[in-house]
Amino acid sequence: MSFEPKQKVNLDPPKDDPISAEYLSKCNGKNPDYPTYVAIKGTVFDVSGNKMYGPEGSYKIFAGRDASRALAQSSLKEEDCRPDWYDLADEHKKVLNDWHTFFSKRYNVKGKVEGATNT
């Protein structure tokens, strides 16, 4: 996985704002009044500019939730879109860390999921 974007992305300084799970769930790409967010390991990324996370996108399953486990397992299954990942094999944990790095080079960090224990 290449971590560097093809074109330079000017990112805002990462924020550390608490974001409730309830608010995150509203940021699922379906409501134009809310941004589109994906959380990985408790970190909330703003993916609003990427149609892949919108209602018709291939990755819409990840929008509005902490999808750590699904990303670690390269899964698009609803039941895998959850924050817990500690019990995964080391190779899946590496994949998850790679995704976190990939997102952090492309999307603004908006905060942390309130009460997240999977950081």
C-alpha positions in Angstrom: 0.0 0.0 0.0 1.4 3.4 -1.0 0.9 5.9 1.7 1.7 9.1 -0.1 -1.1 10.6 -2.1 -0.5 11.1 -5.9 -1.2 14.8 -5.5 -0.2 16.8 -2.4 -3.0 17.2 0.1 -3.1 20.3 2.2 -4.5 19.1 5.5 -5.6 21.2 8.5 -3.9 20.6 11.8 -5.4 17.5 13.4 -8.2 18.2 15.9 -8.7 16.4 19.2 -12.4 17.3 19.6 -14.6 14.7 21.3 -17.2 13.3 18.8 -20.0 11.3 20.2 -20.9 7.9 18.6 -24.4 9.3 18.1 -23.1 12.3 16.1 -20.7 10.1 14.1 -23.6 7.8 13.1 -25.3 10.9 11.5 -22.1 11.6 9.4 -22.9 8.6 7.2 -23.0 10.5 3.8 -26.7 10.3 3.5 -27.6 13.7 5.1 -26.4 16.8 3.3 -26.5 18.7 6.6 -23.7 16.6 8.0 -20.2 15.9 6.9 -19.1 12.3 6.0 -16.9 10.8 8.6 -15.0 7.5 9.0 -13.3 6.6 12.2 -10.3 4.3 12.5 -8.9 3.3 15.9 -11.0 6.1 17.5 -9.7 8.8 15.2 -12.4 10.6 13.1 -11.5 11.5 9.5 -13.5 13.8 7.3 -14.0 11.9 4.0 -16.7 14.3 2.7 -14.9 15.1 -0.5 -14.7 11.4 -1.6 -17.8 10.0 -3.3 -16.6 6.5 -2.5 -18.0 7.0 1.0 -21.3 8.6 -0.1 -24.6 6.8 -0.3 -23.8 5.2 -3.7 -20.1 4.7 -3.1 -18.3 1.4 -2.8 -17.1 2.2 0.7 -20.4 3.6 2.1 -20.5 0.8 4.7 -17.6 2.6 6.5 -19.2 6.0 6.7 -20.6 7.2 10.0 -18.9 4.6 12.1 -15.6 3.3 13.5 -14.8 0.6 10.9 -11.5 -0.5 12.3 -12.2 -4.2 12.3 -13.6 -4.2 8.7 -10.6 -2.3 7.4 -8.2 -4.5 9.2 -9.8 -7.6 7.6 -10.4 -5.9 4.2 -14.1 -6.7 4.7 -17.2 -4.9 3.4 -19.5 -6.8 5.6 -21.9 -4.9 7.9 -21.1 -7.1 10.9 -17.4 -6.3 10.6 -17.8 -2.6 10.7 -17.1 -2.2 14.4 -14.4 -0.6 16.5 -12.9 -3.7 18.3 -9.8 -5.1 16.7 -7.6 -6.3 19.7 -8.3 -10.0 19.1 -7.2 -9.9 15.5 -4.0 -11.6 14.2 -0.9 -9.5 13.9 -1.1 -9.3 10.1 -4.6 -7.7 10.4 -3.3 -5.3 13.0 -0.6 -4.2 10.5 -3.2 -3.7 7.8 -5.3 -1.6 10.2 -2.2 0.6 11.1 -1.5 0.9 7.3 -5.1 2.2 6.7 -4.8 4.6 9.6 -1.6 6.0 8.0 -3.2 6.1 4.6 -6.2 8.1 5.9 -4.0 10.4 7.9 -2.2 11.5 4.8 -5.4 12.2 2.8 -8.2 13.3 5.2 -8.5 15.9 7.9 -8.7 14.6 11.4 -11.8 16.0 13.1 -11.4 14.5 16.5 -11.7 11.3 18.6 -14.7 9.1 19.2 -15.9 9.9 22.7 -15.0 7.1 25.1 -13.2 5.1 22.4 -11.1 2.3 23.9 -9.7 1.0 20.7 -7.1 3.7 20.0 
